[in-house]
Amino acid sequence: MKPIYTLIIESSTTMPAVALSCNGQIQSQLNLTPGFSSSQELIPKLMDLLAGENVQVSDISYIGVGVGPGSYTGIRVGVSVAQCLAYALSLPLCGICSLKAFVPSENGRFAVLFDAKVAGVYYLGGFCSEEGIIWDEEPQVCSLEECAHLLENVDAVIGPDIQKVKKRMATHAISDSLMWVQKEPQLEEMQREVAKNFAQGDYSLDGKLEILYLRKTQAELERDAVT
């Protein structure tokens, strides 16, 4: 049986990475330079990833990519490269909320937080059990005050820059028992989301994706303030 290779790209956070899975299992992963801003780094890393596993570009069956929220530049670079590859190779393309690449090691109620700068934080809540992860809330951008309220029944908070977020939340009423966990994106979790979406027919065959910016850019905010 021909192996099913999936290329996974996550570039929306300060911990960008790419991975190759075979039949649903991550075979290899390469981390990118934090804050990278060009496909000139991403594409060579993808080629190195494939070469390391003796896989040709033509062997890829699917492509999964993080569509945000997070760094505007990182999202655009990752999505653009994924779209170009999917179009050139006529492959199905699946967009995954980047917040879903971060999950806890212990069971319980948890939240994933990304720093959204002046807008506050990007938030996604879920529940972890022996059966797996249940995402029972929608991704959103919220103020620090709103976030403090959302964290009232949460056991753990996870993210790529969690200490920075914790420091920003210091002036708000947060339970002392709340665990703050710094993590890299778990691309095996993205692989599971990709597989689930493909099984449900939730993918693109024309390279089009909906990007989860969730907020306006600083330039858009300044433009709106003038008009």
N, C-alpha and C positions, 0 to 999 in steps of 0.2 A: 504494500500500500504506500502510495506517495506521501511523504511527510508534509504536514501543513505548517508552513512558516508564517509567523506574524511579526511584522516590524512595528515597534512601539516607540513613540516619540513623546517626551514630556519636557517642555521648555518654558513653562510659564512661571516657575519659581526661581529662587536663588540657588536651587540644587538641580539643574537640568540634567537629563540623562536619556539614553536610548537603549533599547533592549531588543533581543531577538528571541522569540519563543518557537518551540517546535511541538506540535500536537498539544498545545495548551500549557507547556512547561517552559519557563525562562531558561534559555541555554547560555546566554551571555548578556552582560550589561556593561556599558561604558558611561562614565560620568563626564559631563562637559564643564568647561570653565564657568564658574559663577559669573552671571552678568554678561554672558556672551551675547552678541548682538548681530551676528551675521551668519548666513548660510555657508560662508566660506569655512567655518569651523564645523558646522553641523554635518554637512555632506561628507567630508573626509572621515569623520567619526563613524558615520553610517557604513561607509565602505570598509573601514577597519573592522567594524563589528561583523560584517558579513564574511570578510576574508578570514577572520579568526575562527569561524565555524565552517569554512569551506563551502559557503552558500553563495550562489549567484543571485543577482538582483531578479533575474527571471524566475527564480525558485519561490519568491515570495507569493503568498496566497492572499493575505489581507494586510491592511495598514491601520493602526490605531494611533490617535494623536490627542494629546490634551488640548482642550479648546478654551482653557481659562476657568475661572478668573485668575488674574495675576499680572505679570509684567506685560504691558502692551507689546513691546518689541519682541520679547521672548515668544509670546503667543503667535504673533504674526509670522516670525521666522519659522517656527515649528510647523504651523498649519500650512504655510506656503510650500515648504519642502514636501510635506506629506501629500498635498494636493497635486504638486507637479509629478511626483512619483506615481501616484494613483492614476493620474490621467495618462502618463506616458506608458504605463504598464497595463492599463485597463483593469485596475484592481478595485475591489470594494474598499471604501474608506469609512472609518468609524470615529466619530468625535466623542471624547470622554471628558466629563467635568474634572478638571485637574484636582479639585478638592478630594475626589474619591481615590486619589493615589496615596492617601494618608489614613491609615487605620491603626487602632490600638493593638497591643499585645495581650491585654487582659479584657475580660468580659465586663460589660456595663455600659451605661449611657456615656457618650462622648461627643465632642465637637471638634471640627477641624477649622482652624483660623489661619488666614493669610493677612498680612499687613496690607491695608488699602490706603495707607497714608492719610491725606486730609479727609477722605471719605469715611474713615473708621477701619473696619475689618471686613473681610469676606468670611462668611460663616456657612457651615453645613453641619447639621446634626444627624447622629445615627445611633444605632445600638449594636453592640457586639455580643454574640453568644456562641455556644458550641456549634450552632447550626450555621454560623457565618455572620456577615454584616447586613444589617437592614438600614437603608437610608430612608428615613421617614420624614425628612424635611427637605424643602427646596433650597438650593444655594441662593444666598442673598448677600447684599452689602448693607451693613448696618453701623450706626454710630457706636461709640464705646459704651455709652449709657444703655443703649438697646442690647448690646452684646452682654453686658453684665446681667441684665434681666434674663436673657436666654440661657445663661450658664448656671442659673440657680439650681437646676436639677441634673447637672452634668457631673460625672465622676472624673473625667480626664479631658484635657485639651491637647490637641496635637497640631503640629505644623512645622514648616521648614525654618522659620525664624521666631520660634515660640517665645524665647526670652525677650526679644524686642517687643513682641505683642504684650507679654506679661508686664513689662515695664510701663507700657502705655496705659495698661488697665489698672495700674497701682492706685490711682485716685478714686477708683470705683469700688463699691462693696462686693468683694469676691470671697467666697468661702475659703478658709485656710486649708481645708481638706482637699481642695481641687488639685489634681495632679497636672503639671505642665510638662509635656513630653516633646522634646525636639526629635524630629525624624526626617530622613531622606524620603523622597517619593518611592513607594513600593510598587515597582512596575509589574510585579506578579499580580497585584491587586487590579492594576489597570488591565492586565491580560484577562482576568476573570470578567471584568466589566465589558471588555471588547467581545469576548466569546458569548456573553449573555445577550448583548445587543445584536450580534450577528444572528444568533439563534432566533431572535424575535423579529428579524428583518429590519432592524433599526440601523441602517447604514446608507451610504451614498454611492451611487454608481457613476455620477457625473462630476465628482470632486467637490461638490458644494457642501459647506459645513456652516452651522450656526455657531458663531463665536460668543462665549459667555464673558463679555467685558463687564457687565453688571453696573458699570458707572461710566460717566463721561471722562474724557481726558482733560488734563489741566488746560490745554489749548481750547477745548470746547467750552469749558466753564468760563474762561476769560472772554471768549467770543460772545457767549450768552449774556455775560454781565454788561457788555457794551451795547448789545441790541435791545 
